[in-house]
Amino acid sequence: MSETLSASSPGPGAILRLMRLAFHTGFLLLLGIATARVFLTHAAGSTSWLAVAMAVLLTAVYAAGAVVRHALHRRWLAMTWLAAITTALQRGIIRPR
């Protein structure tokens, strides 16, 4: 019975891939919501457009890092990507006011 159960259950690798995909999707969804919130709560001035431009840049860096990570498997590249994302978030690219 346990052989049948373990053969049909997903392995830890599949579960981790699903969790990573959910994390990346959630981050990009929240970034989209925050960007939309800038336009819904503020007048569309230069600050709003700057926030959108920075959000697009952050999205591009984030998505590129997630894709390149799978292709190259270089630890220094992953650490550089993580540092860029962390720095951007700490600096407050999109700050609710």
All heavy atoms as an XYZ file, in Angstrom:
729
protein
N       0.822     -1.196      0.000
C       0.000      0.000      0.000
C       0.858      1.249      0.000
O       0.584      2.191     -0.716
C      -0.934     -0.047      1.215
C      -1.756      1.187      1.396
S      -3.263      1.023      0.482
C      -4.120      2.432      1.063
N       1.924      1.290      0.808
C       2.765      2.478      0.864
C       3.521      2.704     -0.437
O       3.840      3.823     -0.787
C       3.733      2.399      2.045
O       4.622      1.319      1.857
N       3.830      1.614     -1.171
C       4.510      1.770     -2.460
C       3.598      2.477     -3.463
O       4.036      3.316     -4.221
C       4.938      0.409     -3.003
C       6.055     -0.232     -2.211
C       6.398     -1.601     -2.750
O       5.975     -1.927     -3.872
O       7.091     -2.341     -2.044
N       2.329      2.136     -3.453
C       1.372      2.765     -4.362
C       1.192      4.239     -4.009
O       1.164      5.096     -4.878
C       0.005      2.051     -4.284
O       0.201      0.673     -4.492
C      -0.947      2.619     -5.300
N       1.120      4.536     -2.732
C       0.938      5.907     -2.281
C       2.143      6.766     -2.626
O       2.013      7.866     -3.134
C       0.676      5.941     -0.773
C       0.408      7.305     -0.159
C      -0.833      7.912     -0.785
C       0.230      7.188      1.333
N       3.349      6.252     -2.386
C       4.547      7.049     -2.654
C       4.814      7.186     -4.146
O       5.404      8.155     -4.582
C       5.761      6.446     -1.940
O       6.046      5.175     -2.487
N       4.396      6.213     -4.945
C       4.612      6.293     -6.391
C       3.721      7.351     -7.024
O       4.096      7.978     -8.004
C       4.357      4.935     -7.035
N       2.547      7.578     -6.446
C       1.638      8.546     -7.051
C       1.789      9.952     -6.475
O       1.289     10.904     -7.039
C       0.193      8.083     -6.870
O      -0.128      8.068     -5.491
N       2.460     10.080     -5.334
C       2.605     11.410     -4.728
C       3.775     12.155     -5.350
O       4.776     11.553     -5.729
C       2.796     11.287     -3.213
O       3.983     10.580     -2.937
N       3.650     13.473     -5.481
C       4.742     14.257     -6.080
C       5.956     14.296     -5.152
O       5.827     14.283     -3.933
C       4.138     15.641     -6.252
C       3.038     15.704     -5.271
C       2.535     14.298     -5.090
N       7.123     14.372     -5.754
C       8.349     14.440     -4.981
C       8.601     15.834     -4.445
O       7.907     16.788     -4.803
N       9.607     15.965     -3.578
C       9.895     17.284     -3.008
C      10.329     18.304     -4.063
O      10.069     19.490     -3.920
C      11.006     17.018     -2.002
C      11.505     15.646     -2.278
C      10.465     14.926     -3.058
N      10.957     17.855     -5.128
C      11.372     18.773     -6.194
C      10.186     19.432     -6.877
O      10.193     20.632     -7.158
N       9.145     18.657     -7.122
C       7.950     19.199     -7.771
C       7.232     20.178     -6.848
O       6.745     21.219     -7.286
C       7.009     18.061     -8.169
N       7.187     19.854     -5.574
C       6.532     20.743     -4.612
C       7.301     22.051     -4.492
O       6.708     23.137     -4.467
C       6.389     20.041     -3.245
C       5.408     18.871     -3.376
C       5.929     21.019     -2.178
C       5.350     17.972     -2.178
N       8.623     21.979     -4.445
C       9.430     23.204     -4.357
C       9.287     24.059     -5.610
O       9.234     25.287     -5.526
C      10.892     22.858     -4.109
C      11.199     22.307     -2.715
C      12.660     21.891     -2.624
C      10.872     23.326     -1.652
N       9.233     23.428     -6.778
C       9.023     24.189     -8.026
C       7.674     24.896     -8.005
O       7.569     26.055     -8.404
C       9.107     23.264     -9.240
C      10.514     23.017     -9.713
C      10.522     22.357    -11.082
N       9.810     21.102    -11.113
C      10.337     19.912    -10.826
N      11.602     19.824    -10.484
N       9.604     18.825    -10.884
N       6.646     24.205     -7.528
C       5.315     24.807     -7.447
C       5.310     25.973     -6.460
O       4.744     27.030     -6.742
C       4.283     23.760     -7.032
C       2.845     24.244     -6.933
C       2.348     24.693     -8.296
C       1.964     23.142     -6.381
N       5.980     25.808     -5.325
C       6.052     26.894     -4.347
C       6.822     28.084     -4.896
O       6.451     29.234     -4.685
C       6.699     26.396     -3.059
C       5.812     25.471     -2.257
S       6.606     24.814     -0.797
C       6.885     26.301      0.140
N       7.913     27.826     -5.625
C       8.699     28.911     -6.218
C       7.879     29.657     -7.263
O       7.885     30.880     -7.318
C       9.981     28.341     -6.825
C      10.959     29.386     -7.256
C      12.318     28.858     -7.709
N      12.396     27.478     -8.106
C      13.020     26.531     -7.394
N      13.599     26.806     -6.259
N      13.070     25.292     -7.842
N       7.144     28.918     -8.076
C       6.287     29.542     -9.081
C       5.210     30.390     -8.417
O       4.936     31.519     -8.850
C       5.650     28.474     -9.971
C       4.695     28.977    -11.040
C       5.446     29.840    -12.059
C       4.014     27.814    -11.732
N       4.613     29.876     -7.355
C       3.590     30.636     -6.627
C       4.187     31.893     -6.011
O       3.565     32.963     -6.027
C       2.955     29.763     -5.549
N       5.393     31.806     -5.478
C       6.050     32.972     -4.889
C       6.310     34.045     -5.945
O       6.002     35.217     -5.731
C       7.367     32.557     -4.229
C       8.151     33.709     -3.705
C       7.786     34.333     -2.528
C       9.257     34.181     -4.387
C       8.504     35.413     -2.043
C       9.981     35.257     -3.910
C       9.602     35.873     -2.735
N       6.883     33.640     -7.087
C       7.174     34.610     -8.150
C       5.885     35.235     -8.682
O       5.827     36.447     -8.904
C       7.935     33.944     -9.293
C       9.343     33.581     -8.949
N      10.218     34.451     -8.353
C      10.046     32.430     -9.124
C      11.379     33.857     -8.167
N      11.297     32.637     -8.624
N       4.868     34.434     -8.883
C       3.589     34.944     -9.368
C       2.978     35.919     -8.365
O       2.474     36.984     -8.743
C       2.617     33.781     -9.645
O       3.224     32.887    -10.576
C       1.298     34.274    -10.193
N       3.046     35.573     -7.098
C       2.522     36.457     -6.054
C       3.246     37.783     -6.000
O       2.625     38.841     -5.851
N       4.575     37.748     -6.120
C       5.351     38.980     -6.108
C       4.959     39.881     -7.271
O       4.715     41.079     -7.091
C       6.850     38.680     -6.168
C       7.701     39.912     -6.211
C       8.015     40.596     -5.054
C       8.183     40.404     -7.414
C       8.784     41.744     -5.083
C       8.959     41.551     -7.462
C       9.263     42.216     -6.292
N       4.886     39.310     -8.464
C       4.534     40.108     -9.636
C       3.093     40.615     -9.558
O       2.804     41.742     -9.971
C       4.763     39.298    -10.911
C       6.238     38.988    -11.190
C       6.363     38.032    -12.377
C       7.044     40.243    -11.415
N       2.195     39.816     -9.003
C       0.814     40.259     -8.822
C       0.741     41.428     -7.842
O       0.072     42.431     -8.106
C      -0.053     39.100     -8.331
C      -1.514     39.420     -8.071
C      -2.219     39.747     -9.378
C      -2.185     38.253     -7.383
N       1.437     41.321     -6.714
C       1.436     42.417     -5.744
C       2.084     43.681     -6.308
O       1.634     44.793     -6.022
C       2.149     41.985     -4.461
C       1.392     40.983     -3.602
C       2.261     40.521     -2.446
C       0.094     41.570     -3.101
N       3.119     43.517     -7.114
C       3.744     44.673     -7.749
C       2.765     45.346     -8.708
O       2.671     46.578     -8.751
C       5.012     44.248     -8.486
C       5.843     45.356     -9.109
C       6.320     46.338     -8.036
C       7.032     44.762     -9.838
N       2.006     44.543     -9.444
C       0.984     45.106    -10.335
C      -0.112     45.830     -9.570
O      -0.558     46.911     -9.971
N      -0.524     45.260     -8.454
C      -1.553     45.901     -7.629
C      -1.040     47.224     -7.063
O      -1.747     48.232     -7.065
C      -2.011     44.948     -6.507
C      -2.807     43.788     -7.096
C      -2.832     45.693     -5.459
C      -3.088     42.669     -6.123
N       0.201     47.221     -6.582
C       0.778     48.455     -6.030
C       0.898     49.532     -7.105
O       0.642     50.712     -6.849
C       2.142     48.161     -5.423
N       1.268     49.132     -8.304
C       1.392     50.090     -9.393
C       0.022     50.656     -9.770
O      -0.114     51.872     -9.977
C       2.049     49.425    -10.617
O       3.299     48.876    -10.222
C       2.276     50.419    -11.732
N      -0.975     49.798     -9.843
C      -2.327     50.275    -10.152
C      -2.839     51.201     -9.053
O      -3.515     52.194     -9.325
C      -3.264     49.084    -10.326
N      -2.470     50.901     -7.820
C      -2.907     51.725     -6.685
C      -2.356     53.148     -6.779
O      -3.014     54.109     -6.353
C      -2.452     51.068     -5.390
C      -2.966     51.741     -4.168
C      -2.631     50.917     -2.933
N      -2.951     51.692     -1.761
C      -2.061     52.194     -0.938
N      -0.774     51.986     -1.136
N      -2.423     52.893      0.105
N      -1.159     53.285     -7.328
C      -0.581     54.624     -7.500
C      -1.502     55.483     -8.355
O      -1.756     56.641     -8.042
C       0.833     54.534     -8.132
C       1.318     55.891     -8.601
C       1.821     53.938     -7.151
N      -2.044     54.913     -9.427
C      -2.914     55.686    -10.310
C      -4.315     55.875     -9.742
O      -4.976     56.859    -10.041
C      -3.000     55.032    -11.686
C      -1.821     55.363    -12.543
C      -0.828     54.432    -12.755
C      -1.689     56.614    -13.115
C       0.269     54.737    -13.520
C      -0.599     56.933    -13.887
C       0.388     55.991    -14.092
N      -4.761     54.934     -8.935
C      -6.103     55.048     -8.381
C      -6.172     56.020     -7.205
O      -7.231     56.584     -6.932
C      -6.606     53.675     -7.938
C      -6.817     52.669     -9.064
C      -7.210     51.313     -8.482
C      -7.880     53.157    -10.036
N      -5.056     56.232     -6.524
C      -5.086     57.084     -5.328
C      -4.426     58.439     -5.524
O      -4.567     59.304     -4.668
C      -4.405     56.375     -4.147
O      -3.054     56.067     -4.485
C      -5.147     55.110     -3.769
N      -3.712     58.645     -6.611
C      -3.020     59.908     -6.848
C      -3.345     60.420     -8.244
O      -3.704     59.658     -9.132
C      -1.499     59.728     -6.749
C      -1.037     59.187     -5.432
N      -1.394     59.715     -4.229
C      -0.223     58.152     -5.141
C      -0.832     59.045     -3.250
N      -0.123     58.064     -3.781
N      -3.172     61.706     -8.408
C      -3.312     62.289     -9.743
C      -2.169     61.795    -10.617
O      -1.059     61.568    -10.136
C      -3.286     63.812     -9.655
N      -2.442     61.594    -11.898
C      -1.428     61.065    -12.811
C      -0.431     62.163    -13.170
O      -0.510     62.793    -14.204
C      -2.081     60.504    -14.066
N       0.524     62.374    -12.290
C       1.563     63.369    -12.523
C       2.881     62.690    -12.829
O       2.947     61.492    -13.104
N       3.937     63.468    -12.768
C       5.256     62.920    -13.083
C       5.695     61.871    -12.065
O       6.376     60.911    -12.415
C       6.284     64.045    -13.164
O       6.367     64.717    -11.915
N       5.281     62.021    -10.812
C       5.641     61.047     -9.788
C       4.991     59.693    -10.068
O       5.619     58.647     -9.897
C       5.222     61.544     -8.385
O       5.780     62.827     -8.173
C       5.666     60.604     -7.311
N       3.757     59.727    -10.523
C       3.070     58.473    -10.850
C       3.749     57.765    -12.010
O       3.931     56.546    -11.985
C       1.607     58.748    -11.202
O       0.934     59.289    -10.100
N       4.123     58.521    -13.020
C       4.795     57.910    -14.170
C       6.176     57.403    -13.800
O       6.622     56.370    -14.313
C       4.858     58.881    -15.344
C       3.508     59.100    -15.944
C       2.758     60.230    -15.878
C       2.731     58.138    -16.647
N       1.555     60.034    -16.508
C       1.504     58.760    -16.996
C       2.928     56.822    -17.025
C       0.506     58.103    -17.704
C       1.922     56.163    -17.726
C       0.733     56.796    -18.058
N       6.858     58.094    -12.898
C       8.156     57.615    -12.418
C       7.987     56.308    -11.653
O       8.777     55.380    -11.820
C       8.821     58.675    -11.528
C      10.176     58.296    -10.947
C      11.191     58.076    -12.065
C      10.644     59.368     -9.985
N       6.946     56.220    -10.835
C       6.670     54.986    -10.098
C       6.386     53.828    -11.054
O       6.854     52.715    -10.843
C       5.494     55.190     -9.147
N       5.643     54.093    -12.107
C       5.353     53.047    -13.098
C       6.635     52.620    -13.812
O       6.878     51.427    -14.014
C       4.291     53.522    -14.110
C       4.182     52.569    -15.288
C       2.949     53.680    -13.420
N       7.468     53.588    -14.184
C       8.724     53.264    -14.854
C       9.618     52.409    -13.952
O      10.223     51.426    -14.407
C       9.451     54.541    -15.264
N       9.691     52.744    -12.682
C      10.502     51.960    -11.742
C       9.902     50.575    -11.512
O      10.629     49.600    -11.372
C      10.649     52.707    -10.417
C      11.505     53.929    -10.498
S      13.197     53.431    -10.902
C      13.595     54.660    -12.101
N       8.585     50.498    -11.487
C       7.930     49.193    -11.327
C       8.196     48.302    -12.537
O       8.434     47.104    -12.397
C       6.433     49.377    -11.117
N       8.160     48.899    -13.725
C       8.459     48.139    -14.940
C       9.912     47.670    -14.918
O      10.211     46.514    -15.262
C       8.160     48.975    -16.206
C       8.738     48.342    -17.455
C       6.662     49.183    -16.345
N      10.821     48.541    -14.494
C      12.228     48.161    -14.388
C      12.419     47.035    -13.368
O      13.125     46.051    -13.636
C      13.075     49.374    -14.003
C      14.570     49.130    -13.841
C      15.183     48.701    -15.168
C      15.248     50.380    -13.313
N      11.783     47.167    -12.213
C      11.869     46.124    -11.194
C      11.289     44.813    -11.709
O      11.862     43.747    -11.494
C      11.145     46.566     -9.915
C      11.119     45.562     -8.769
C      12.535     45.206     -8.319
C      10.322     46.116     -7.605
N      10.176     44.885    -12.421
C       9.573     43.686    -12.993
C      10.508     43.029    -13.999
O      10.664     41.800    -14.004
C       8.227     44.023    -13.668
O       7.369     44.607    -12.695
C       7.574     42.805    -14.260
N      11.143     43.824    -14.840
C      12.066     43.278    -15.842
C      13.261     42.604    -15.176
O      13.651     41.491    -15.562
C      12.532     44.385    -16.781
N      13.848     43.245    -14.175
C      14.996     42.661    -13.473
C      14.565     41.399    -12.737
O      15.256     40.372    -12.763
C      15.628     43.681    -12.501
C      16.656     43.033    -11.596
C      16.259     44.823    -13.275
N      13.409     41.450    -12.091
C      12.919     40.298    -11.334
C      12.650     39.110    -12.259
O      13.094     37.998    -12.002
C      11.647     40.683    -10.580
C      11.209     39.623     -9.606
C      11.741     39.572     -8.325
C      10.269     38.666     -9.956
C      11.351     38.603     -7.428
C       9.878     37.696     -9.071
C      10.414     37.670     -7.806
O      10.023     36.690     -6.927
N      11.927     39.355    -13.338
C      11.594     38.272    -14.267
C      12.835     37.730    -14.962
O      12.981     36.517    -15.136
C      10.575     38.762    -15.290
N      13.742     38.617    -15.360
C      14.972     38.165    -16.023
C      15.806     37.305    -15.082
O      16.347     36.269    -15.482
C      15.783     39.368    -16.500
N      15.895     37.709    -13.831
C      16.653     36.920    -12.863
C      16.047     35.562    -12.622
O      16.753     34.559    -12.496
N      14.738     35.488    -12.585
C      14.072     34.208    -12.376
C      14.281     33.279    -13.568
O      14.472     32.077    -13.401
C      12.588     34.430    -12.123
N      14.274     33.828    -14.769
C      14.468     33.013    -15.970
C      15.930     32.606    -16.124
O      16.248     31.442    -16.375
C      13.985     33.778    -17.224
C      14.395     33.062    -18.494
C      12.486     33.962    -17.168
N      16.851     33.553    -15.947
C      18.282     33.276    -16.124
C      18.782     32.301    -15.072
O      19.651     31.485    -15.333
C      19.087     34.598    -16.092
C      20.578     34.351    -16.021
C      18.751     35.426    -17.319
N      18.221     32.344    -13.887
C      18.632     31.450    -12.808
C      18.532     29.989    -13.232
O      19.394     29.188    -12.932
C      17.758     31.693    -11.584
C      18.095     30.809    -10.426
C      16.999     30.917     -9.354
N      17.057     29.810     -8.456
C      16.557     28.610     -8.688
N      15.961     28.353     -9.812
N      16.644     27.654     -7.793
N      17.475     29.661    -13.950
C      17.287     28.285    -14.391
C      18.235     27.927    -15.533
O      18.640     26.774    -15.651
C      15.844     28.055    -14.838
C      14.868     28.177    -13.711
N      14.823     27.293    -12.663
C      13.905     29.088    -13.455
C      13.881     27.640    -11.824
N      13.303     28.745    -12.275
N      18.599     28.884    -16.334
C      19.431     28.600    -17.502
C      20.914     28.495    -17.163
O      21.612     27.635    -17.699
C      19.214     29.673    -18.561
N      21.410     29.344    -16.289
C      22.856     29.414    -16.057
C      23.343     28.680    -14.812
O      24.464     28.206    -14.782
C      23.299     30.878    -15.973
C      23.113     31.691    -17.242
C      23.575     33.115    -17.021
C      23.871     31.072    -18.400
N      22.541     28.625    -13.787
C      22.919     27.973    -12.527
C      24.229     28.525    -11.974
O      25.103     27.782    -11.559
C      23.023     26.456    -12.691
C      21.748     25.836    -13.141
N      20.662     25.723    -12.318
C      21.381     25.301    -14.336
C      19.678     25.135    -12.979
N      20.084     24.886    -14.202
N      24.387     29.826    -11.977
C      25.574     30.474    -11.423
C      25.203     31.129    -10.110
O      24.302     31.969    -10.047
C      26.110     31.538    -12.379
C      26.447     31.024    -13.747
C      27.906     30.604    -13.786
N      28.346     30.377    -15.137
C      28.445     29.170    -15.666
N      28.113     28.117    -14.982
N      28.882     29.043    -16.899
N      25.908     30.771     -9.045
C      25.584     31.302     -7.720
C      25.837     32.805     -7.650
O      25.042     33.540     -7.075
C      26.387     30.573     -6.654
C      26.012     31.023     -5.256
C      26.482     30.029     -4.224
N      26.192     30.473     -2.895
C      25.027     30.352     -2.283
N      24.028     29.795     -2.914
N      24.848     30.776     -1.056
N      26.924     33.301     -8.224
C      27.228     34.734     -8.158
C      26.152     35.542     -8.872
O      25.800     36.637     -8.446
C      28.613     35.034     -8.729
C      28.737     34.807    -10.212
C      29.132     33.679    -10.844
C      28.436     35.746    -11.241
N      29.088     33.834    -12.201
C      28.674     35.105    -12.479
C      27.980     37.059    -11.254
C      28.475     35.728    -13.695
C      27.793     37.682    -12.481
C      28.045     37.017    -13.682
N      25.620     34.985     -9.958
C      24.564     35.672    -10.690
C      23.282     35.719     -9.855
O      22.604     36.753     -9.792
C      24.309     34.970    -12.025
C      23.345     35.653    -12.984
C      23.855     37.042    -13.353
C      23.163     34.817    -14.219
N      22.981     34.614     -9.189
C      21.799     34.584     -8.326
C      21.938     35.564     -7.168
O      20.982     36.257     -6.807
C      21.570     33.163     -7.798
N      23.129     35.657     -6.595
C      23.347     36.581     -5.478
C      23.275     38.042     -5.941
O      22.755     38.901     -5.228
C      24.701     36.305     -4.813
C      24.749     35.010     -4.052
S      23.593     35.084     -2.676
C      22.872     33.486     -2.769
N      23.793     38.322     -7.129
C      23.715     39.674     -7.685
C      22.257     40.061     -7.931
O      21.832     41.171     -7.613
C      24.521     39.767     -8.994
O      25.866     39.375     -8.734
C      24.501     41.165     -9.559
N      21.490     39.124     -8.492
C      20.072     39.364     -8.740
C      19.338     39.614     -7.429
O      18.562     40.560     -7.314
C      19.488     38.159     -9.471
C      18.001     38.189     -9.607
C      17.280     38.949    -10.479
C      17.053     37.441     -8.854
N      15.935     38.702    -10.310
C      15.775     37.784     -9.320
C      17.163     36.502     -7.836
C      14.622     37.226     -8.802
C      16.011     35.947     -7.319
C      14.758     36.307     -7.798
N      19.594     38.783     -6.432
C      18.931     38.944     -5.146
C      19.298     40.277     -4.496
O      18.445     40.956     -3.922
C      19.297     37.780     -4.220
C      18.615     37.757     -2.865
C      17.110     37.680     -3.026
C      19.133     36.593     -2.047
N      20.564     40.680     -4.614
C      20.988     41.962     -4.057
C      20.291     43.130     -4.771
O      19.882     44.104     -4.129
C      22.504     42.105     -4.166
N      20.149     43.041     -6.075
C      19.480     44.110     -6.836
C      18.013     44.228     -6.442
O      17.510     45.340     -6.217
C      19.595     43.838     -8.334
N      17.334     43.110     -6.314
C      15.918     43.128     -5.935
C      15.761     43.637     -4.507
O      14.909     44.486     -4.216
C      15.294     41.727     -6.093
C      15.322     41.280     -7.545
C      13.880     41.691     -5.535
C      14.574     42.171     -8.497
N      16.597     43.149     -3.605
C      16.510     43.561     -2.201
C      16.787     45.052     -2.051
O      16.085     45.759     -1.324
C      17.490     42.750     -1.340
O      17.192     41.356     -1.508
C      17.388     43.112      0.119
N      17.805     45.548     -2.739
C      18.136     46.971     -2.682
C      16.985     47.814     -3.214
O      16.623     48.832     -2.617
C      19.420     47.261     -3.479
O      20.476     46.470     -2.936
C      19.791     48.721     -3.422
N      16.402     47.387     -4.324
C      15.281     48.134     -4.899
C      14.103     48.173     -3.930
O      13.465     49.222     -3.749
C      14.859     47.503     -6.219
N      13.830     47.065     -3.280
C      12.705     47.035     -2.345
C      12.997     47.839     -1.089
O      12.125     48.510     -0.551
C      12.364     45.588     -1.983
C      11.776     44.766     -3.128
C      11.600     43.319     -2.699
C      10.470     45.349     -3.601
N      14.242     47.796     -0.611
C      14.592     48.566      0.581
C      14.578     50.061      0.312
O      14.267     50.856      1.191
C      15.961     48.144      1.110
C      15.935     46.827      1.822
C      17.306     46.435      2.323
O      18.318     46.991      1.927
N      17.333     45.457      3.202
N      14.947     50.458     -0.871
C      14.941     51.876     -1.223
C      13.521     52.398     -1.413
O      13.306     53.596     -1.482
C      15.734     52.118     -2.513
C      17.175     51.742     -2.409
C      17.972     52.887     -1.857
N      19.380     52.540     -1.919
C      20.194     52.659     -0.899
N      19.755     53.096      0.246
N      21.446     52.328     -1.006
N      12.576     51.486     -1.549
C      11.172     51.892     -1.681
C      10.848     52.438     -3.041
O      10.445     53.588     -3.177
N      11.044     51.620     -4.055
C      10.753     52.051     -5.426
C       9.313     52.550     -5.520
O       9.033     53.591     -6.081
C      10.974     50.886     -6.408
C      12.415     50.440     -6.360
C      10.508     51.244     -7.788
C      13.311     50.986     -7.393
N       8.381     51.811     -4.955
C       6.975     52.231     -4.953
C       6.600     52.422     -3.507
O       6.503     51.471     -2.746
C       6.072     51.185     -5.616
C       6.447     51.011     -7.070
C       4.614     51.592     -5.473
C       5.640     49.976     -7.782
N       6.404     53.663     -3.110
C       6.033     53.979     -1.728
C       4.611     54.503     -1.685
O       4.310     55.503     -2.308
C       6.952     55.066     -1.180
C       8.345     54.617     -0.970
C       9.121     55.721     -0.353
N      10.466     55.648     -0.897
C      11.387     56.528     -0.685
N      11.113     57.601      0.019
N      12.573     56.390     -1.174
N       3.764     53.822     -0.930
C       2.420     54.388     -0.777
C       2.482     55.664      0.052
O       3.209     55.730      1.034
C       1.633     53.292     -0.056
C       2.632     52.332      0.462
C       3.924     52.571     -0.265
N       1.758     56.664     -0.334
C       1.783     57.955      0.385
C       0.413     58.273      0.919
O      -0.563     57.977      0.438
C       2.255     59.047     -0.541
C       3.650     58.720     -0.998
C       4.301     59.932     -1.607
N       5.510     59.469     -2.249
C       6.708     59.781     -1.831
N       6.875     60.535     -0.795
N       7.762     59.335     -2.449
